Amino acid sequence: MKIGMSIPLVLTMALIAFGCHTKPGNMDYQPDSEFIMTPDSGSTITIFHFDASSSLVASQEENPVFLRWDWNSDGNWDQMYTTGAVMTHRFFQKGTYSVALEAATLLGKRDTSYLTVKVIQGYSPPRAAFMVTPDSANIFTHFLFDASGTKDDEDSIDQLQFRWDFDGDLSWDTDFSAEPVIQYTFVDSQLYPSRLEVKDPQGMTDTVVFNVTVTRFNDRIVPIFQSECWPCTFEDTIHLDASQSYIKGDPGARITYSWDVFNDNQWEIENSSSPFFSCIIPLEGVHGIKLRVTDPDGLYMDTIQEIETFPFNTPPVAVLTLGNRYGNPSTTFYLHARLSWDREDGYYDRKIQWDLNNDGEWDTVYDNQYEIWTHFDQPGDYPVVLMVTDTRGKSSVDYDTVRVFNGTHTTGLMEDRRGRSVPEYYGTVKIGNTWWTQSNSRYVPPPTSSPYTPDIYKGQSDSVNKYGYLYPYVALSGRFVPCPTGWRIPTLDDWNRLMADLGPDTKISDLLLGGSSDLHLLLTGYHDPQGYRGRGRFVNYYTSTNTNTGQTHLWYVDKLLNKNMSVVAGRIYYLPVRCVKN
């Protein structure tokens, strides 16, 4: 049977596209719409299967057949065009239906076929569903059980009956009722698998379970405690103070305190009226101490703090600092142990020993000296060992390496005391009449007042001591520049003068670590909005010289491309900083 309807837009557009590439004259054919239905009758709960595979037998790759369905032949197609031949459908109302299938080709030929199906009334069980508000609360909470989300294909919700087993003991706590919403309060704290059973007018039922967590928590209780002992040893009495604990909105409420020293649910003190507790922990390690604060209704909240206990005498911590890591045979190297510490002994009670060439023998001339000024007469790597010993004979060591190269320039040392009890040190070198730092800046401004935060290449914090930080352009001016008082960011003229002082035969290798310039530039790479790149290949340094167009001059050194020159760039980069003396 042919029907006089216009071709849908999807087929029209496909036909236009198709016509641009093919000659359809020898591919035009009349489709044949036919299908089978299984079963041929049923009820409102039957899933009918429709198979139109035979309608696609004549389909061609260049001019395929498309199918669409109308389940009640009302002229409104219920399915969009598809090349799929198999469909399923359920009729939710009883009656006699005429199912229509239209087969249409890409070139616009159509055919429609029909089958009649008789559907009688069927009955399916309801689909029980409920939610609990809240799903977790304490024993004084009125929990709201709401089953209004229950569905039934034949019956409305006001025709259904509901009954509840709130505590999940398989015994129903209510009779069937038409009301889908009910409140309930539990008498004890635990996990309850609450059950709902729903029954329809035909007596068909469905059951569903929802877990409800009932606690004795009161989130208005704020448990707080402090310990007076840090660090703590085996012999220390640890004093715990929970007097700052309170209940929100009821600061005068009577509360009690319980203490579990090892967080093992073995309470050393339970429901004490005093907020103070003292104990000794005779075990080395980190221990969790739990405080439970309970209100007059028996509700509570817990908090846990970790306290670490140490042996009676802990070894010192040796910290070796190289003031200048690189130099030449004329360099005076500065080494110190001023950041070393010990929990029990004072600064001058510790014994300090140095081995400046790692020959296994302590250099007694430097005994008990926290600071050393020394020379290394020959180029090479010199492992340095520091050992700190406390008054009870416990020791620790720290290692680092001084590197001496074949440079000939005059070198020195710069202190940066900003915000530090022990200064940050930088090796310096004099080239021409200008002093330059020999390593990149490691300055970190105060986090609460600085307009910027320095960056670390790929977050590799262990590389800061070697490569320094990367700084944004905003760091080049204002109160928190990376260079300390008496030093500044180099200008473009400073870099050009540096290269002129080094001479026209200066190679990239002369500028890099170990080179004859004694600058020891490192191929630090940079960070921009697209990520980190360039470490090991090139380095760019900001200068304080800007262009008239709002850009800035950089000094660029590229080992791979053998480039050593000034470039102009935007202000989007995080770059290392070298300083020159005023």
C-alpha positions as CSV (number, residue, x, y, z in Angstrom):
1,M,0.0,0.0,0.0
2,K,1.4,3.4,-1.0
3,I,1.0,6.5,1.2
4,G,1.2,10.0,0.0
5,M,3.6,11.6,2.6
6,S,6.6,13.8,1.8
7,I,10.1,12.3,2.3
8,P,11.4,13.2,5.8
9,L,14.2,15.7,6.0
10,V,16.8,13.0,6.9
11,L,16.2,11.2,3.6
12,T,16.0,14.4,1.6
13,M,19.4,15.5,2.8
14,A,20.8,12.0,2.2
15,L,19.4,12.1,-1.3
16,I,21.1,15.5,-2.0
17,A,24.4,14.2,-0.8
18,F,24.0,10.9,-2.7
19,G,23.1,12.7,-5.9
20,C,26.3,14.7,-5.8
21,H,28.4,11.6,-6.3
22,T,26.3,9.0,-8.2
23,K,24.0,8.5,-11.1
24,P,20.9,6.9,-9.6
25,G,19.1,6.0,-12.8
26,N,19.9,2.2,-12.8
27,M,19.5,1.9,-9.0
28,D,15.9,3.0,-8.6
29,Y,13.6,0.2,-7.3
30,Q,10.4,-0.3,-5.3
31,P,10.9,-1.5,-1.7
32,D,8.6,-4.2,-0.3
33,S,7.4,-3.6,3.3
34,E,6.7,-6.8,5.2
35,F,7.3,-8.1,8.8
36,I,6.3,-10.8,11.2
37,M,5.1,-10.3,14.8
38,T,5.7,-12.7,17.7
39,P,3.3,-13.6,19.4
40,D,0.3,-12.6,17.3
41,S,-1.7,-11.6,20.5
42,G,-1.0,-11.0,24.1
43,S,-1.7,-8.9,27.1
44,T,-0.5,-5.5,28.4
45,I,2.5,-7.2,30.0
46,T,3.6,-9.0,26.8
47,I,6.8,-7.9,25.0
48,F,6.0,-8.2,21.3
49,H,8.9,-8.9,18.8
50,F,8.8,-7.4,15.3
51,D,11.1,-8.7,12.6
52,A,11.2,-6.8,9.2
53,S,14.4,-8.5,7.9
54,S,12.6,-9.5,4.7
55,S,12.0,-5.8,3.9
56,L,15.7,-5.3,3.6
57,V,16.5,-8.1,1.2
58,A,16.4,-5.8,-1.8
59,S,18.4,-3.0,-0.1
60,Q,21.4,-1.8,-2.1
61,E,24.6,-0.3,-0.7
62,E,24.2,2.8,-3.0
63,N,20.4,3.1,-2.4
64,P,19.6,1.4,1.0
65,V,16.2,0.7,2.5
66,F,15.2,2.5,5.7
67,L,12.4,1.4,8.1
68,R,10.1,3.2,10.6
69,W,7.2,2.1,12.8
70,D,3.9,3.4,13.9
71,W,2.5,1.1,16.7
72,N,-1.1,2.3,16.4
73,S,-1.4,3.6,12.8
74,D,-2.4,7.0,14.0
75,G,-0.2,8.7,11.4
76,N,2.4,9.8,13.9
77,W,5.5,7.6,13.4
78,D,6.8,6.4,16.8
79,Q,10.3,5.4,15.5
80,M,12.8,7.4,13.4
81,Y,14.1,5.9,10.2
82,T,16.6,3.1,10.9
83,T,18.3,0.3,9.0
84,G,17.7,-2.1,11.9
85,A,15.2,-4.8,11.2
86,V,14.2,-6.0,14.7
87,M,12.2,-4.1,17.2
88,T,10.3,-4.8,20.5
89,H,7.3,-3.1,21.9
90,R,4.9,-3.3,24.8
91,F,1.3,-2.1,24.7
92,F,0.3,-0.7,28.1
93,Q,-3.4,-0.4,27.3
94,K,-5.7,-3.2,26.3
95,G,-7.3,-2.9,22.8
96,T,-6.8,-3.8,19.1
97,Y,-3.8,-2.2,17.4
98,S,-2.9,-1.8,13.8
99,V,0.9,-1.8,13.6
100,A,2.4,0.0,10.5
101,L,5.8,-0.5,8.9
102,E,7.1,1.9,6.2
103,A,10.0,0.9,4.0
104,A,11.6,3.8,2.1
105,T,14.6,3.9,-0.2
106,L,17.2,6.6,-0.3
107,L,15.8,7.7,-3.7
108,G,12.3,8.2,-2.2
109,K,10.3,5.1,-3.1
110,R,8.1,3.9,-0.2
111,D,5.9,1.0,0.7
112,T,3.8,0.4,3.9
113,S,2.4,-2.8,5.4
114,Y,0.2,-3.4,8.4
115,L,-0.5,-6.2,11.0
116,T,-3.3,-6.2,13.6
117,V,-2.6,-7.3,17.2
118,K,-5.2,-7.9,20.0
119,V,-4.1,-6.9,23.5
120,I,-6.0,-8.0,26.5
121,Q,-5.6,-6.6,30.0
122,G,-2.6,-8.1,31.9
123,Y,-1.4,-7.5,35.4
124,S,2.2,-7.0,36.6
125,P,3.5,-6.5,40.2
126,P,4.4,-3.1,41.4
127,R,8.0,-1.9,41.5
128,A,8.7,-1.0,45.0
129,A,11.1,1.9,45.7
130,F,11.7,4.2,48.7
131,M,14.2,6.7,50.1
132,V,15.1,7.6,53.6
133,T,15.9,11.2,54.8
134,P,18.4,11.4,56.2
135,D,20.0,8.0,55.4
136,S,22.4,8.4,58.3
137,A,21.8,10.1,61.6
138,N,21.7,9.5,65.4
139,I,19.1,7.8,67.5
140,F,17.1,10.9,68.3
141,T,16.4,11.6,64.6
142,H,12.9,11.2,63.1
143,F,13.8,9.3,59.8
144,L,11.3,10.0,57.0
145,F,10.6,6.9,54.9
146,D,9.1,7.9,51.5
147,A,7.8,5.2,49.1
148,S,6.1,7.7,46.7
149,G,8.6,6.7,44.0
150,T,7.0,3.3,43.7
151,K,5.5,2.5,40.2
152,D,2.9,0.2,38.9
153,D,2.0,-0.3,35.2
154,E,-1.7,-0.8,35.8
155,D,-2.5,1.0,39.1
156,S,-2.0,4.5,40.4
157,I,-0.1,4.9,43.7
158,D,-3.3,5.6,45.6
159,Q,-4.4,2.1,44.8
160,L,-1.3,0.5,46.3
161,Q,-0.7,-0.7,49.9
162,F,2.5,-0.3,51.9
163,R,4.0,-2.0,54.9
164,W,7.4,-1.6,56.6
165,D,10.0,-3.6,58.5
166,F,12.2,-0.8,59.8
167,D,14.8,-2.8,61.6
168,G,15.2,-5.6,59.1
169,D,14.4,-8.4,61.6
170,L,12.0,-10.0,59.0
171,S,9.0,-9.1,61.2
172,W,6.7,-6.4,59.8
173,D,6.5,-3.4,62.1
174,T,3.3,-2.0,60.4
175,D,0.2,-3.4,58.7
176,F,-0.5,-2.6,55.0
177,S,-1.6,1.1,54.6
178,A,-2.4,3.3,51.7
179,E,0.0,6.0,53.0
180,P,3.4,5.8,51.2
181,V,5.2,8.2,53.7
182,I,5.9,7.4,57.3
183,Q,8.3,8.5,60.1
184,Y,10.3,6.3,62.4
185,T,12.8,6.7,65.3
186,F,15.3,3.9,66.1
187,V,16.2,3.0,69.6
188,D,19.8,1.8,69.1
189,S,22.8,2.6,66.9
190,Q,23.6,0.2,64.1
191,L,23.1,-0.5,60.4
192,Y,19.5,-1.4,59.6
193,P,18.4,-3.1,56.4
194,S,15.0,-1.5,56.3
195,R,12.4,-3.3,54.1
196,L,9.3,-2.1,52.2
197,E,6.6,-4.4,50.7
198,V,4.1,-3.0,48.2
199,K,0.9,-4.7,47.2
200,D,-1.4,-3.9,44.3
201,P,-5.2,-4.5,44.1
202,Q,-4.6,-7.9,42.4
203,G,-2.6,-9.0,45.4
204,M,0.7,-8.9,43.6
205,T,3.7,-7.7,45.7
206,D,7.3,-6.5,45.5
207,T,9.9,-6.0,48.2
208,V,12.9,-3.7,48.4
209,V,15.6,-3.1,51.0
210,F,17.4,0.2,51.9
211,N,20.3,0.4,54.4
212,V,19.8,3.0,57.1
213,T,22.8,3.9,59.3
214,V,21.9,5.0,62.9
215,T,24.7,6.4,65.1
216,R,25.2,8.1,68.4
217,F,27.1,10.9,66.7
218,N,26.2,14.5,67.5
219,D,27.9,16.7,64.9
220,R,27.3,19.8,67.1
221,I,30.0,18.5,69.5
222,V,33.5,19.9,68.7
223,P,36.1,17.7,70.4
224,I,39.5,19.5,70.7
225,F,42.6,18.5,72.7
226,Q,46.2,19.6,72.9
227,S,49.3,17.9,74.2
228,E,52.0,19.7,76.1
229,C,54.9,17.4,75.3
230,W,56.8,17.6,72.0
231,P,58.9,15.9,71.2
232,C,58.1,13.2,73.7
233,T,60.3,10.4,75.0
234,F,59.6,7.1,76.8
235,E,60.1,8.8,80.2
236,D,58.0,11.9,79.5
237,T,54.6,12.3,81.0
238,I,52.2,13.5,78.3
239,H,49.7,16.0,79.5
240,L,46.5,16.1,77.4
241,D,44.0,19.0,77.7
242,A,40.5,18.8,76.2
243,S,39.1,21.9,78.0
244,Q,38.5,23.7,74.7
245,S,35.9,21.1,73.6
246,Y,32.3,22.4,73.3
247,I,28.8,21.9,71.9
248,K,27.8,24.4,69.2
249,G,24.8,26.5,70.4
250,D,25.1,25.1,74.0
251,P,28.5,26.1,75.4
252,G,27.4,25.5,79.0
253,A,26.3,21.9,78.5
254,R,27.7,19.3,80.8
255,I,30.1,17.0,78.7
256,T,32.3,14.1,79.6
257,Y,35.6,12.9,78.3
258,S,36.9,9.5,77.4
259,W,40.5,8.7,76.3
260,D,41.9,5.8,74.2
261,V,45.6,6.2,74.2
262,F,46.5,3.8,71.4
263,N,43.3,4.2,69.4
264,D,42.6,0.4,69.9
265,N,39.1,0.8,71.3
266,Q,40.4,0.0,74.8
267,W,39.5,3.1,76.8
268,E,41.9,4.1,79.5
269,I,39.4,6.6,80.9
270,E,35.7,6.7,80.2
271,N,33.1,9.5,80.8
272,S,35.3,11.5,83.1
273,S,34.1,15.0,84.1
274,S,37.6,16.3,83.9
275,P,39.0,17.4,80.5
276,F,42.6,16.7,81.7
277,F,44.4,13.4,81.3
278,S,48.1,12.4,81.6
279,C,49.9,9.2,80.5
280,I,53.3,7.8,79.6
281,I,53.8,5.9,76.3
282,P,56.7,3.5,76.7
283,L,56.9,2.6,73.0
284,E,58.8,4.3,70.2
285,G,56.8,5.4,67.2
286,V,53.7,7.3,66.1
287,H,50.6,6.6,68.2
288,G,47.0,7.7,67.7
289,I,45.3,9.2,70.8
290,K,41.5,9.3,70.6
291,L,39.3,11.7,72.5
292,R,35.6,11.1,72.8
293,V,33.4,13.9,74.0
294,T,29.9,12.9,75.1
295,D,26.8,15.1,75.7
296,P,24.1,14.6,78.4
297,D,22.0,12.5,75.9
298,G,24.8,10.0,75.4
299,L,25.7,11.3,71.9
300,Y,29.3,11.8,71.1
301,M,32.0,12.8,68.7
302,D,35.6,11.6,68.4
303,T,38.9,13.1,67.3
304,I,42.3,11.5,66.9
305,Q,45.7,13.1,67.1
306,E,49.1,11.5,66.4
307,I,51.9,11.8,68.9
308,E,55.4,10.5,68.2
309,T,57.5,9.1,71.1
310,F,61.3,8.8,70.9
311,P,64.0,7.0,72.8
312,F,65.3,8.9,75.8
313,N,68.2,10.1,73.7
314,T,67.8,10.7,70.0
315,P,70.7,11.1,67.7
316,P,71.5,14.6,66.4
317,V,70.6,15.7,62.9
318,A,73.6,16.7,60.8
319,V,72.9,19.3,58.1
320,L,75.8,20.2,55.8
321,T,75.5,23.4,53.8
322,L,77.8,24.5,51.0
323,G,78.0,28.2,50.7
324,N,79.5,28.0,47.2
325,R,79.3,24.7,45.5
326,Y,81.4,25.5,42.4
327,G,84.8,27.3,42.1
328,N,88.3,27.2,40.8
329,P,91.7,26.7,42.6
330,S,91.7,30.3,43.8
331,T,88.2,30.1,45.3
332,T,87.7,30.3,49.1
333,F,85.0,27.8,49.8
334,Y,82.6,28.3,52.7
335,L,81.0,25.3,54.5
336,H,78.8,25.3,57.6
337,A,76.9,23.0,59.9
338,R,74.8,25.8,61.5
339,L,71.4,24.1,60.6
340,S,72.3,20.9,62.4
341,W,70.2,20.3,65.6
342,D,69.6,17.9,68.4
343,R,66.5,17.3,70.5
344,E,68.3,17.0,73.8
345,D,71.6,18.8,73.5
346,G,72.3,22.5,73.0
347,Y,74.2,24.1,70.1
348,Y,77.6,24.2,71.8
349,D,77.3,20.7,73.4
350,R,77.6,18.8,70.2
351,K,80.9,17.6,68.7
352,I,81.5,18.6,65.1
353,Q,83.9,16.7,62.8
354,W,84.8,17.2,59.2
355,D,86.4,15.1,56.4
356,L,87.0,17.4,53.5
357,N,88.4,14.8,51.1
358,N,86.4,11.7,52.1
359,D,89.6,9.8,52.9
360,G,87.9,8.2,56.0
361,E,89.9,10.3,58.4
362,W,88.6,13.3,60.3
363,D,90.5,16.5,59.8
364,T,91.2,17.3,63.4
365,V,92.2,20.9,62.6
366,Y,88.5,21.6,62.0
367,D,87.1,19.8,65.2
368,N,84.1,21.5,66.7
369,Q,84.0,24.2,64.1
370,Y,80.5,24.9,62.7
371,E,82.0,27.0,59.9
372,I,84.9,26.3,57.6
373,W,86.7,28.5,55.0
374,T,89.0,26.4,52.9
375,H,90.7,26.0,49.5
376,F,91.1,23.1,47.1
377,D,94.2,23.5,45.1
378,Q,93.5,21.2,42.2
379,P,90.5,20.8,39.9
380,G,88.2,17.8,40.8
381,D,85.2,16.7,42.8
382,Y,85.8,16.7,46.6
383,P,83.2,14.7,48.7
384,V,82.8,16.4,52.0
385,V,81.5,14.6,55.1
386,L,80.1,16.2,58.3
387,M,79.5,14.2,61.5
388,V,77.7,15.6,64.5
389,T,77.9,13.7,67.8
390,D,75.8,14.4,70.9
391,T,76.9,14.2,74.6
392,R,75.7,10.6,74.9
393,G,77.7,9.4,71.9
394,K,75.0,9.2,69.2
395,S,76.0,10.5,65.8
396,S,74.7,11.3,62.4
397,V,76.5,12.3,59.1
398,D,75.7,14.4,56.0
399,Y,77.4,14.4,52.7
400,D,77.8,16.8,49.8
401,T,80.4,17.5,47.0
402,V,82.5,20.6,46.2
403,R,83.4,20.9,42.5
404,V,86.6,22.7,41.5
405,F,87.1,23.6,37.8
406,N,89.9,25.1,35.8
407,G,88.6,28.7,35.9
408,T,90.9,31.7,36.5
409,H,88.4,34.5,37.4
410,T,88.3,36.0,40.9
411,T,85.5,34.5,43.0
412,G,83.7,35.4,46.1
413,L,80.6,34.8,48.3
414,M,77.3,36.6,48.6
415,E,74.9,36.4,51.6
416,D,71.2,36.8,51.4
417,R,69.8,37.2,54.9
418,R,66.2,38.1,54.0
419,G,63.8,36.3,56.4
420,R,66.4,33.7,57.6
421,S,68.2,33.2,60.8
422,V,71.0,31.5,58.7
423,P,71.7,33.3,55.4
424,E,71.4,31.8,52.0
425,Y,74.8,31.8,50.3
426,Y,75.8,32.2,46.6
427,G,79.2,31.9,45.0
428,T,80.1,34.9,42.9
429,V,82.6,35.6,40.1
430,K,84.1,38.9,38.8
431,I,84.1,39.2,35.0
432,G,85.5,42.5,33.7
433,N,84.4,45.0,36.4
434,T,81.1,43.2,37.2
435,W,80.3,40.7,39.9
436,W,77.8,37.9,38.9
437,T,76.2,35.2,41.0
438,Q,77.4,31.7,40.0
439,S,74.1,30.0,40.7
440,N,70.4,30.7,40.1
441,S,68.4,32.4,42.8
442,R,66.7,30.3,45.5
443,Y,64.8,33.2,47.1
444,V,61.3,32.5,48.3
445,P,59.3,35.6,49.2
446,P,56.9,35.8,52.2
447,P,53.7,33.9,51.1
448,T,51.3,36.2,52.8
449,S,52.5,39.5,51.2
450,S,54.3,38.7,47.9
451,P,52.4,39.2,44.6
452,Y,54.0,36.0,43.2
453,T,55.1,32.4,44.1
454,P,58.3,31.0,42.5
455,D,57.9,27.8,40.5
456,I,59.8,24.5,40.5
457,Y,60.5,22.8,37.2
458,K,58.0,19.9,37.0
459,G,57.6,20.1,40.8
460,Q,61.0,18.5,41.4
461,S,61.7,20.1,44.7
462,D,64.9,18.1,45.2
463,S,66.5,20.0,42.3
464,V,66.1,23.5,43.7
465,N,69.5,23.4,45.4
466,K,71.1,22.9,42.0
467,Y,68.8,24.7,39.5
468,G,67.1,27.3,41.8
469,Y,63.6,28.5,41.2
470,L,61.7,29.8,38.1
471,Y,60.3,33.3,38.5
472,P,57.5,35.1,36.7
473,Y,58.1,38.5,35.2
474,V,56.3,40.3,38.1
475,A,59.2,39.2,40.4
476,L,61.6,41.5,38.6
477,S,60.4,44.7,40.4
478,G,58.9,45.7,43.7
479,R,59.8,44.7,47.3
480,F,60.4,41.0,46.6
481,V,62.9,40.8,43.8
482,P,65.0,37.6,43.8
483,C,68.2,39.6,44.3
484,P,69.1,40.9,47.8
485,T,70.1,44.5,48.7
486,G,73.2,45.6,46.9
487,W,72.5,43.3,43.9
488,R,70.0,43.6,41.0
489,I,68.6,41.9,37.9
490,P,71.0,42.3,35.0
491,T,70.1,44.6,32.2
492,L,70.6,43.7,28.5
493,D,73.7,46.0,28.6
494,D,75.1,43.9,31.5
495,W,74.8,40.7,29.4
496,N,76.3,42.3,26.3
497,R,79.2,43.7,28.4
498,L,79.7,40.2,29.9
499,M,80.1,38.6,26.5
500,A,82.4,41.4,25.4
501,D,84.6,40.9,28.6
502,L,84.7,37.1,27.9
503,G,85.9,37.7,24.4
504,P,84.7,36.9,20.8
505,D,86.0,33.3,21.0
506,T,83.8,32.4,23.9
507,K,82.0,29.1,23.2
508,I,78.7,27.8,24.7
509,S,80.7,25.3,26.7
510,D,82.7,28.1,28.3
511,L,79.4,29.5,29.8
512,L,78.0,26.3,31.1
513,L,78.8,24.4,34.3
514,G,82.6,23.8,34.5
515,G,83.4,26.2,31.7
516,S,86.2,28.7,31.7
517,S,83.9,31.7,32.3
518,D,83.3,30.5,35.9
519,L,79.6,31.5,35.4
520,H,78.4,27.9,35.5
521,L,75.1,28.5,33.6
522,L,72.7,25.6,33.9
523,L,70.3,24.6,31.1
524,T,67.3,25.1,33.3
525,G,64.5,25.3,30.7
526,Y,61.4,27.2,31.5
527,H,57.7,27.1,32.3
528,D,54.9,28.7,30.2
529,P,51.1,28.2,30.0
530,Q,51.7,25.1,27.9
531,G,53.9,23.4,30.4
532,Y,57.6,22.7,31.2
533,R,60.2,22.3,28.6
534,G,63.9,22.7,27.7
535,R,65.8,21.4,30.7
536,G,69.1,20.0,29.5
537,R,69.0,21.9,26.2
538,F,68.6,25.7,26.8
539,V,68.2,28.4,29.3
540,N,66.6,31.9,29.1
541,Y,67.2,34.6,31.7
542,Y,65.0,37.7,32.2
543,T,66.7,41.0,31.9
544,S,65.4,44.3,33.4
545,T,65.4,45.9,29.9
546,N,62.0,46.2,28.1
547,T,61.0,47.2,24.6
548,N,58.7,50.0,23.6
549,T,56.0,47.4,22.8
550,G,55.7,46.0,26.3
551,Q,58.0,43.0,25.7
552,T,61.2,42.2,27.5
553,H,64.7,41.2,26.5
554,L,65.9,37.8,27.5
555,W,69.4,36.3,27.3
556,Y,69.1,33.0,25.5
557,V,71.7,30.1,25.6
558,D,70.9,27.0,23.5
559,K,73.5,24.1,23.6
560,L,71.8,22.2,20.8
561,L,71.5,25.1,18.4
562,N,74.8,26.7,19.6
563,K,72.9,30.0,20.3
564,N,74.1,32.7,22.7
565,M,72.2,35.8,22.1
566,S,69.5,38.3,23.2
567,V,65.9,37.6,22.2
568,V,62.6,39.5,22.7
569,A,59.7,37.7,24.3
570,G,56.4,38.2,26.1
571,R,56.0,38.2,29.9
572,I,54.3,34.8,30.2
573,Y,57.3,32.8,31.2
574,Y,58.8,31.5,34.5
575,L,62.6,31.8,34.1
576,P,65.6,31.5,36.4
577,V,67.4,34.6,37.7
578,R,71.0,35.6,38.0
579,C,72.1,38.7,39.9
580,V,74.8,41.3,39.4
581,K,76.3,43.6,42.0
582,N,75.4,47.3,42.0
